[in-house]
Amino acid sequence: MKIVILLLAFTMGMGATIKKTSKDIQEAAARAQETYELREYPNVLPVVEVVAPQI
């Protein structure tokens, strides 16, 4: 019984890891596509916000 529970937990953990990796890859592909589309407009740069604590 313990082996079945361990196998189930292992399978669920691997599934969650694969799902998160897939989501991360899709987000990276979306950012790459956006960057590719902006190459047509040389004067358009993505907005970069620099956040730093005040000293």
Secondary structure, DSSP 8 states (H G I E B T S, - for coil): -HHHHHHHHHHHHHHHHHHHHHHHHHHHHHHHHHHHHHTT-TT------------
